[in-house]
Amino acid sequence: ELARAPIDVAGLVHEVLDLLRPQATAAQLALEADLSPLPPLPADALRLRQSLVNLVLNAIQATPPGGTVRIVAAVEGDQLSICVDDSGPGVPAAMRQRIFEPFFTTKDAGSGLGLPLVHSIVQQHGGTVTLETSPQGGARFLIRLPLAPPR
């Protein structure tokens, strides 16, 4: 069961970036946020934080030194979009269909459960998560969540 409450998405994004800044610094990456004014989102803050941590950590691990990981959040109609962009190599076309499958991983030490967990949490919130190409050339994970809770 989700514990929905109105959450401050900008504050949540900054919490995630502050939490993962040491990993980004060690990997010699820039962590950035581009957040337009955002209304409160009816969501489970703990689960949404977990999703963002997974996506940002994956982006940090995929991006070479000197690169950038950026979170962009904005309102699009009746939805809130959250993009996690990186300047890494992106996800090879042959793997794009499988990345949300449990236990599928491209990492030597990965469990293959991070992205399926993100997918599940976003679906529980009535949203979608898709993989696109980032304007920075790497991967873009785009989460879209309804601004009103599903009835």
Backbone as CSV, one residue per row, in Angstrom:
resi,resn,N_x,N_y,N_z,CA_x,CA_y,CA_z,C_x,C_y,C_z
1,GLU,0.831,-1.193,0.000,0.000,0.000,0.000,0.871,1.250,0.000
2,LEU,0.500,2.200,-0.842,1.218,3.468,-0.859,0.726,4.357,0.277
3,ALA,1.649,5.058,0.898,1.307,6.046,1.925,1.347,7.421,1.246
4,ARG,0.252,7.746,0.531,0.206,8.998,-0.229,-0.018,10.194,0.687
5,ALA,0.743,11.231,0.385,0.569,12.526,1.038,1.124,13.555,0.060
6,PRO,0.680,14.807,0.153,1.241,15.827,-0.734,2.730,16.009,-0.426
7,ILE,3.566,15.844,-1.440,5.008,15.993,-1.201,5.580,17.117,-2.053
8,ASP,6.655,17.696,-1.543,7.409,18.742,-2.230,8.456,18.040,-3.091
9,VAL,8.192,17.938,-4.391,9.081,17.198,-5.295,10.451,17.879,-5.388
10,ALA,10.483,19.206,-5.426,11.774,19.908,-5.498,12.620,19.580,-4.262
11,GLY,11.985,19.587,-3.098,12.708,19.235,-1.870,13.201,17.806,-1.911
12,LEU,12.374,16.908,-2.430,12.754,15.496,-2.546,13.945,15.326,-3.488
13,VAL,13.920,16.019,-4.623,15.030,15.962,-5.581,16.317,16.447,-4.918
14,HIS,16.231,17.552,-4.187,17.436,18.073,-3.519,17.945,17.106,-2.445
15,GLU,17.042,16.429,-1.734,17.463,15.404,-0.761,18.267,14.296,-1.457
16,VAL,17.741,13.824,-2.592,18.398,12.738,-3.334,19.768,13.204,-3.825
17,LEU,19.843,14.410,-4.363,21.129,14.916,-4.857,22.127,15.080,-3.719
18,ASP,21.661,15.587,-2.572,22.559,15.735,-1.414,23.057,14.370,-0.939
19,LEU,22.177,13.369,-0.948,22.534,12.019,-0.524,23.604,11.411,-1.440
20,LEU,23.479,11.650,-2.745,24.362,10.996,-3.717,25.538,11.869,-4.176
21,ARG,25.611,13.100,-3.654,26.715,13.989,-4.051,28.093,13.378,-3.770
22,PRO,28.299,12.680,-2.631,29.626,12.071,-2.407,30.012,11.071,-3.512
23,GLN,29.058,10.253,-3.974,29.351,9.307,-5.055,29.674,10.050,-6.350
24,ALA,28.927,11.121,-6.625,29.173,11.904,-7.839,30.544,12.577,-7.782
25,THR,30.885,13.116,-6.613,32.178,13.766,-6.450,33.311,12.753,-6.631
26,ALA,33.159,11.581,-6.040,34.175,10.532,-6.180,34.321,10.099,-7.641
27,ALA,33.221,10.137,-8.395,33.245,9.746,-9.811,33.592,10.934,-10.713
28,GLN,33.884,12.092,-10.106,34.256,13.311,-10.827,33.158,13.767,-11.784
29,LEU,31.909,13.783,-11.264,30.754,14.191,-12.061,30.093,15.413,-11.455
30,ALA,29.387,16.147,-12.282,28.541,17.242,-11.804,27.127,16.697,-11.624
31,LEU,26.492,17.055,-10.504,25.078,16.737,-10.260,24.316,18.046,-10.345
32,GLU,23.280,18.081,-11.173,22.531,19.315,-11.369,21.032,19.061,-11.258
33,ALA,20.298,20.129,-10.929,18.840,20.066,-10.906,18.296,21.275,-11.649
34,ASP,17.273,21.050,-12.450,16.575,22.116,-13.161,15.096,21.916,-12.838
35,LEU,14.621,22.665,-11.853,13.275,22.451,-11.331,12.435,23.706,-11.498
36,SER,11.414,23.621,-12.337,10.488,24.745,-12.444,9.599,24.713,-11.204
37,PRO,8.815,25.767,-10.934,7.900,25.722,-9.784,6.963,24.511,-9.903
38,LEU,6.890,23.745,-8.834,6.129,22.492,-8.864,5.068,22.486,-7.781
39,PRO,3.862,22.038,-8.129,2.821,21.906,-7.102,3.093,20.658,-6.253
40,PRO,2.456,20.545,-5.092,2.585,19.314,-4.295,2.086,18.119,-5.118
41,LEU,2.754,16.995,-4.951,2.401,15.770,-5.676,1.865,14.747,-4.680
42,PRO,0.671,14.170,-4.943,0.159,13.135,-4.033,0.921,11.831,-4.278
43,ALA,1.881,11.555,-3.393,2.749,10.397,-3.622,3.267,9.845,-2.306
44,ASP,3.846,8.663,-2.389,4.524,8.034,-1.262,5.974,8.515,-1.318
45,ALA,6.329,9.444,-0.443,7.648,10.090,-0.493,8.785,9.077,-0.395
46,LEU,8.650,8.093,0.484,9.712,7.104,0.664,9.961,6.305,-0.614
47,ARG,8.877,5.871,-1.241,9.021,5.062,-2.464,9.509,5.900,-3.644
48,LEU,9.007,7.125,-3.744,9.460,7.988,-4.831,10.941,8.327,-4.657
49,ARG,11.360,8.577,-3.414,12.781,8.829,-3.133,13.621,7.622,-3.555
50,GLN,13.143,6.416,-3.221,13.860,5.198,-3.580,14.021,5.097,-5.102
51,SER,12.973,5.434,-5.849,13.033,5.403,-7.309,14.080,6.381,-7.838
52,LEU,14.061,7.604,-7.302,15.012,8.614,-7.774,16.443,8.241,-7.400
53,VAL,16.632,7.701,-6.204,17.978,7.255,-5.803,18.491,6.194,-6.785
54,ASN,17.639,5.216,-7.110,18.052,4.168,-8.055,18.444,4.763,-9.400
55,LEU,17.614,5.664,-9.929,17.890,6.240,-11.248,19.147,7.109,-11.242
56,VAL,19.308,7.940,-10.207,20.480,8.816,-10.150,21.751,7.996,-9.926
57,LEU,21.681,6.976,-9.074,22.846,6.122,-8.846,23.253,5.397,-10.138
58,ASN,22.275,4.872,-10.869,22.572,4.245,-12.161,23.247,5.245,-13.100
59,ALA,22.719,6.480,-13.130,23.285,7.506,-14.007,24.725,7.831,-13.610
60,ILE,24.987,7.930,-12.303,26.347,8.192,-11.823,27.280,7.069,-12.264
61,GLN,26.823,5.827,-12.110,27.658,4.677,-12.455,27.901,4.572,-13.959
62,ALA,26.994,5.109,-14.773,27.111,4.996,-16.230,27.884,6.147,-16.868
63,THR,28.124,7.203,-16.112,28.699,8.420,-16.689,30.202,8.498,-16.424
64,PRO,30.982,8.751,-17.473,32.432,8.853,-17.285,32.829,10.142,-16.555
65,PRO,34.044,10.166,-15.960,34.525,11.370,-15.277,34.412,12.599,-16.173
66,GLY,34.035,13.718,-15.551,33.859,14.957,-16.285,32.442,15.131,-16.813
67,GLY,31.599,14.106,-16.647,30.232,14.147,-17.157,29.270,14.804,-16.192
68,THR,28.002,14.766,-16.574,26.948,15.422,-15.806,25.739,14.503,-15.662
69,VAL,25.155,14.527,-14.465,23.864,13.894,-14.218,22.928,15.022,-13.806
70,ARG,21.779,15.095,-14.483,20.851,16.203,-14.242,19.442,15.667,-14.030
71,ILE,18.763,16.241,-13.036,17.337,15.952,-12.840,16.563,17.192,-13.262
72,VAL,15.590,16.981,-14.140,14.728,18.062,-14.616,13.298,17.683,-14.240
73,ALA,12.591,18.589,-13.581,11.195,18.320,-13.217,10.341,19.505,-13.631
74,ALA,9.161,19.189,-14.182,8.259,20.236,-14.645,6.840,19.693,-14.706
75,VAL,5.883,20.596,-14.760,4.488,20.226,-14.952,4.214,20.177,-16.454
76,GLU,3.582,19.090,-16.877,3.163,18.935,-18.273,1.676,18.595,-18.249
77,GLY,0.840,19.589,-18.454,-0.606,19.366,-18.418,-1.041,18.914,-17.028
78,ASP,-1.661,17.717,-16.951,-2.134,17.199,-15.663,-1.139,16.218,-15.043
79,GLN,0.126,16.278,-15.517,1.152,15.379,-15.000,2.394,16.149,-14.569
80,LEU,3.152,15.508,-13.700,4.459,16.016,-13.309,5.485,15.109,-13.964
81,SER,6.436,15.697,-14.665,7.489,14.885,-15.277,8.791,15.089,-14.520
82,ILE,9.497,13.982,-14.338,10.820,14.011,-13.706,11.761,13.253,-14.638
83,CYS,12.766,13.946,-15.162,13.755,13.319,-16.043,15.068,13.177,-15.284
84,VAL,15.690,12.011,-15.415,17.058,11.827,-14.928,17.901,11.621,-16.184
85,ASP,18.739,12.614,-16.484,19.577,12.615,-17.681,21.025,12.387,-17.299
86,ASP,21.761,11.686,-18.170,23.204,11.573,-17.950,23.937,11.751,-19.272
87,SER,25.234,12.002,-19.161,26.065,12.179,-20.350,26.931,10.946,-20.592
88,GLY,26.447,9.793,-20.136,27.156,8.530,-20.355,26.919,8.012,-21.762
89,PRO,27.203,6.730,-21.989,27.079,6.157,-23.329,25.647,5.824,-23.741
90,GLY,24.695,5.911,-22.818,23.322,5.527,-23.143,23.143,4.024,-23.022
91,VAL,21.944,3.568,-23.292,21.624,2.145,-23.208,21.606,1.586,-24.628
92,PRO,22.405,0.551,-24.899,22.428,-0.013,-26.253,21.028,-0.444,-26.712
93,ALA,20.746,-0.230,-27.991,19.424,-0.527,-28.548,18.992,-1.967,-28.266
94,ALA,19.931,-2.899,-28.309,19.610,-4.313,-28.112,19.118,-4.599,-26.693
95,MET,19.428,-3.723,-25.742,19.054,-3.953,-24.340,17.846,-3.143,-23.900
96,ARG,17.430,-2.183,-24.688,16.358,-1.256,-24.272,15.048,-1.968,-23.933
97,GLN,14.724,-3.038,-24.639,13.465,-3.747,-24.399,13.457,-4.505,-23.077
98,ARG,14.646,-4.788,-22.536,14.731,-5.673,-21.371,15.062,-4.976,-20.055
99,ILE,15.360,-3.693,-20.085,15.901,-3.053,-18.878,14.964,-3.052,-17.674
100,PHE,13.662,-3.169,-17.904,12.730,-3.195,-16.776,12.381,-4.618,-16.341
101,GLU,13.012,-5.627,-16.954,12.789,-7.026,-16.568,13.563,-7.332,-15.286
102,PRO,12.924,-7.995,-14.310,13.661,-8.386,-13.102,14.865,-9.262,-13.444
103,PHE,15.953,-9.012,-12.766,17.215,-9.762,-12.841,17.999,-9.530,-14.128
104,PHE,17.516,-8.681,-15.037,18.312,-8.329,-16.215,19.231,-7.186,-15.821
105,THR,20.522,-7.342,-16.061,21.476,-6.283,-15.724,22.572,-6.207,-16.767
106,THR,23.137,-5.023,-16.896,24.284,-4.822,-17.775,25.551,-4.631,-16.941
107,LYS,25.400,-4.683,-15.621,26.529,-4.429,-14.718,27.139,-5.743,-14.230
108,ASP,28.433,-5.691,-13.950,29.115,-6.868,-13.401,28.590,-7.217,-12.016
109,ALA,28.255,-6.188,-11.225,27.840,-6.439,-9.843,26.398,-6.019,-9.586
110,GLY,25.591,-5.940,-10.620,24.207,-5.507,-10.437,23.284,-6.677,-10.164
111,SER,22.187,-6.409,-9.432,21.203,-7.465,-9.146,20.140,-7.537,-10.231
112,GLY,20.002,-6.462,-11.019,18.943,-6.423,-12.012,17.579,-6.126,-11.412
113,LEU,17.556,-5.567,-10.200,16.272,-5.278,-9.552,15.974,-3.778,-9.430
114,GLY,16.953,-2.933,-9.658,16.757,-1.493,-9.489,15.715,-0.914,-10.430
115,LEU,15.879,-1.119,-11.732,14.927,-0.555,-12.691,13.550,-1.212,-12.621
116,PRO,13.457,-2.543,-12.427,12.114,-3.105,-12.231,11.409,-2.518,-11.000
117,LEU,12.172,-2.223,-9.946,11.590,-1.606,-8.751,11.082,-0.206,-9.074
118,VAL,11.885,0.572,-9.795,11.461,1.912,-10.211,10.160,1.804,-11.019
119,HIS,10.138,0.890,-11.978,8.965,0.684,-12.839,7.732,0.364,-12.000
120,SER,7.880,-0.534,-11.036,6.771,-0.947,-10.180,6.253,0.224,-9.338
121,ILE,7.157,0.971,-8.730,6.759,2.101,-7.871,6.024,3.159,-8.691
122,VAL,6.545,3.463,-9.869,5.912,4.479,-10.715,4.519,3.999,-11.154
123,GLN,4.401,2.732,-11.527,3.092,2.183,-11.915,2.100,2.238,-10.754
124,GLN,2.569,1.930,-9.533,1.691,1.996,-8.357,1.134,3.406,-8.157
125,HIS,1.898,4.409,-8.597,1.465,5.804,-8.487,0.594,6.227,-9.678
126,GLY,0.305,5.292,-10.581,-0.515,5.620,-11.751,0.273,6.302,-12.855
127,GLY,1.605,6.183,-12.803,2.454,6.860,-13.770,3.152,5.908,-14.722
128,THR,4.060,6.480,-15.503,4.855,5.707,-16.455,6.322,6.095,-16.306
129,VAL,7.197,5.163,-16.685,8.628,5.468,-16.770,9.110,4.922,-18.104
130,THR,9.816,5.754,-18.841,10.316,5.361,-20.156,11.790,5.720,-20.273
131,LEU,12.446,5.018,-21.167,13.847,5.285,-21.477,13.900,6.024,-22.807
132,GLU,14.621,7.132,-22.808,14.806,7.922,-24.015,16.291,8.260,-24.125
133,THR,16.632,9.054,-25.121,18.004,9.540,-25.248,18.058,10.937,-24.647
134,SER,19.028,11.145,-23.782,19.196,12.430,-23.117,19.715,13.477,-24.099
135,PRO,19.338,14.742,-23.905,19.943,15.809,-24.703,21.467,15.852,-24.514
136,GLN,21.947,15.266,-23.414,23.386,15.215,-23.137,24.050,14.022,-23.844
137,GLY,23.253,13.213,-24.542,23.809,12.096,-25.304,23.692,10.748,-24.632
138,GLY,23.452,10.717,-23.336,23.356,9.448,-22.610,21.921,8.985,-22.497
139,ALA,21.606,8.408,-21.351,20.252,7.905,-21.104,19.404,8.985,-20.449
140,ARG,18.116,8.950,-20.759,17.130,9.778,-20.060,16.035,8.839,-19.590
141,PHE,15.843,8.790,-18.269,14.706,8.074,-17.714,13.665,9.126,-17.383
142,LEU,12.502,8.998,-18.008,11.431,9.975,-17.872,10.273,9.351,-17.100
143,ILE,10.015,9.925,-15.922,8.887,9.502,-15.089,7.777,10.528,-15.289
144,ARG,6.570,10.026,-15.531,5.400,10.912,-15.593,4.413,10.428,-14.539
145,LEU,4.004,11.343,-13.655,3.082,11.013,-12.569,1.873,11.940,-12.603
146,PRO,0.691,11.409,-12.346,-0.511,12.259,-12.329,-0.478,13.223,-11.147
147,LEU,-0.891,14.478,-11.417,-0.935,15.479,-10.341,-2.097,15.243,-9.397
148,ALA,-3.105,14.519,-9.849,-4.228,14.144,-8.981,-4.153,12.640,-8.748
149,PRO,-4.376,12.185,-7.504,-4.291,10.747,-7.249,-5.369,9.991,-8.029
150,PRO,-5.048,8.785,-8.489,-6.067,7.999,-9.191,-7.219,7.686,-8.251
151,ARG,-8.435,7.620,-8.788,-9.612,7.352,-7.964,-9.820,5.873,-7.798
